[in-house]
Amino acid sequence: MYPLKVLLSALLLSLPVMVLAAPSGDEIIEKVNAREDGLHVQRNFTVELTDRNGRTRTEKTLSYRRYFGDEKRTIIFYTEPTNVRGTGFLTFDYVDRGEDDDQWLYLPALRKIRRIPSSDRGDYFLGTDFTYEEIKKEQKVEPEDYHFVAQGTEQVDGRELLVVEGTPSDEAIAKELGVSKVVWRVDPEIWMSRKTDYYDRNGNHARTITLEGVDTIAGFITTTALHVLNHKTQHSTRITFHDTDYESAVPESLFTQARLRRGL
Amino acid sequence: MRRKKFTLLRWWLALGVAALPVGQAVAEEVAPRGFIKGRHATGIDGSEGQLSELLAELEFSGSLSPAASFKVIGRARYDALDYLEPGELEDQGDYRSGWNRRMSVSDNADVELREAYLDLYAGEWFFRLGKQQVVWGQADGLRVLDQVNPLSYREFILGDFDERRIPLWMVNAERPVGDVTVQLLWVLDQTYDELPTEGVFAFTASQFRPQLPDDVTSVTLTAVERPDGAFSDSNAGVRVTGFSGGWDWSLNALYAYRSSPVIYRERHGQGGYTLEPTYSRSTLVGGSASNAFGSWTLRTEMGLQSKLPVLVNDPADTDGIVETPEVRGVVGLDYQVDADTLLSGQLFVSTLVDAVADARRDRTTETASFLLRREFMNDTVQVEGLLLHSIDRGDGLAQLSAKYRFSDAINLRAGIDFFYGDEEGLYGQFDKLDRVSVSVEYGF
């Protein structure tokens, strides 16, 4: 009996310590969202789109992002390949979820800027396997979209990651995002999810996003490579970021339709 | 005239040289780019080919300093059939200024400086100086405010719009003023629409020709009096653009020569007539607005042309022309069905402000367009159907095309263009020119 008593006592004594040590799902996501990403940034990124037959298309872009208060504006100029060169994309992302984002596309063949509908957050971004929401949030998560539950830890590539499961807050959000469940595996060293699984509204495993590269640039923890595999279509997208620069000036005047039309 | 051209050329060069920072004689970066496109079109009934063309564009662009950059685009074209513009290019002086002409290499080939401009940032000002395209408005294909650059109709309205628009030498200045952007244009280039007088797509409908009375005994067609005063005949425009309450809007004004001549008629003696193709000035004022609502995008555009010359049938009319203001407008609605599918419809209306008795055109004309575009196979295949239908005349053009992105550099395209309706209509006059076309484009 004595050893059992000792064991039970030890367990009871250690329980509050374990509870204090394991953050809740909300706390983990809060830390993910607290990660600083700079007032502005300029970077080049390469998008590799690979279909189920292994055929890959590669697109290269220059992009700039800047916060205007809480509002985030992004402008992207496509430089390669030749058939999309000169295409530009400008978006104003608003914090208020009730307000649709504003988006414009410059089409060099028409030499015109087209207003484009603000996409549903769950729509895929310009032919990639990333959704507009994922591109907009840049590895962060809208806390009001989900109920978060911590699910302990999981070893991924030798790292112990915090597992958080999120279920949509309500049916409308589930429909808008096109998910029934999301599982994040957050690295507490960088407060980014290294592997995220998305399940569609029928509960099927839909996509997996893998953080393939991360670096600290100018003090900011920065994604350098991100891969997503769509399990349904076997289509995948890899985005690699180059020349990320948080320090050079990114003028406010860059985020205008006039600049979108002129190009860089 | 020659002296004037030389002076203008020197002026442009001076602007270019002034933009070069001291000690920086060459561009920091010059990136040659371009494409080569082979295109063949033949009549649907298999009668004969319309064109068999090799088109090459070469573009150099680069940065001269952080505040200055340039772009130069040259184009060479070889058409083995030479049915669109038979023979060497002649009479370009009727519609192109001396410093904006294609250079004829042979009956089948010509070369052209397409664009050449310098971009300068100076404080809040942005200047684009040189030969360029400026596109106004929200409509696709149907022009209300998009009047700054003339168009080539050598292939009617077939072919890429970007390749049909004729760039002009101009000063284009922009600057933000508060929450809006103001654009000022000064167009020093008296170049107008390229309307083929012979060739496959020469206009044949009588609505575009003056009516001659029954007593006509002789007709003399005079040479076109193209305006050629670089300063006195220059065009000017201003556009203010803004974004407020979710709406993109613009206010536009353009004081310019109309881009195609109107043929005035003059009677002299007993049944003798002289026909005088004449370019006339008018002022266009208007505006545009667009917004997105869920998956829908609304595009609108309206313009008032101060003076539109209208051909009349009345044989007693002195010159066969009555001038009246004209209101044009277009409403477009786009529906993004899903990420791969776009549906778009437009309604274009033109109406004469004054009632014109015995006019060759209806007081109000209406044209509708419908577009369906869908992408397949990892966005490598794009299929598109476009219908342009003249509601008042009942004629139109239906186009079906498929584009295959064979690789990042190579595009293949096949298409059918089908004209139908009244032979006196804008589209119906080409009813017998239905065609199939194929093209291969290599970009670099």
Interface residues (C-beta under 8 A of the other chain):
Chain A: L49 D51 R55 R57 T58 E80 P81 T82 N83 R85 D100 D102 Q103 W104 P108 A109 L110 R111 K112 I113 R114 R115 I116 P117 S118 S119 D123 Y124 G127 H235 S253 T256 Q257 A258 R262
Chain B: R33 F35 D119 E124 F126 R128 Q133 V135 Q138 D140 D160 F161 D162 R165 E174 P176 T181 T241 F243 G246 D248 S290 N291 A292 F293 G294 S295 W296 T297 R299 D334 Q336 A339 M377 N378 D379 T380 R405 D408 A409 N411 G443 F444
